[in-house]
Amino acid sequence: MIGGGKVPETVVGAWIVMAILILFGLAARSSLSRAKDPVVPDEGMSLRAAAEVLVEWLDGFVHEVTEMHHWRAMVPFFGCIFMFILFANFFGLIPGMEPPTGDSDLTFALGTICFAYYIVQGFRSQGVWYLKSFLGPVLFLAPLMLPIELADNLFRPFSLGIRLYANMFADHTVLSIFTGLTKLVVPLAFYALGSIVCVIQAIIFVVLSMSYVRLAASHH
């Protein structure tokens, strides 16, 4: 059992978010497969249209940030990370619910996943020569640069995790306090502000992760 016999609310929230995203993906795929002509978009608003707009935006988003030739191969990874964080953030706006991203264990896990991803992309792009980026621009500085570069890279998943956790924990705490003190009208302003924070934090996390990939995959 988890947590001494009780599953933490944030874990349940993460499961719910994953279930929602999986169902959305399956429904969108089913809608696309039923289309008479997959190339022709639906008229008006539909599940398929919403999914296509989302995918198109994510494709352009990854391309603009990474500026890499093979950016499209990274869209599924960063798209999943972005959508999960976004939905997990918004989950905390439901009264009585805790945002999964308000748990440091989850945010550090996401940071570690992105850390492993950009390391893999570095080796995939440069091979063993990727290790040279840890030695600095000139060889005689290697003894100085190596510990600095190692510390910088090892700190990145912690930085990603603590930034997301701290902002979402603080946002949810403020929202809970003001909702408890003022039951009507005033909380609406904080819900609106909280919605903006949810979107911004998801974008910041993914942008930083893509920036690390871009640095790791770049040829110096």
Summary of the structure (lengths in Angstrom):
residues: 220
radius of gyration: 20.5
end to end distance: 49.2
largest distance: 65.2
contacts: 634
relative contact order: 0.13
helix: 80%
strand: 0%
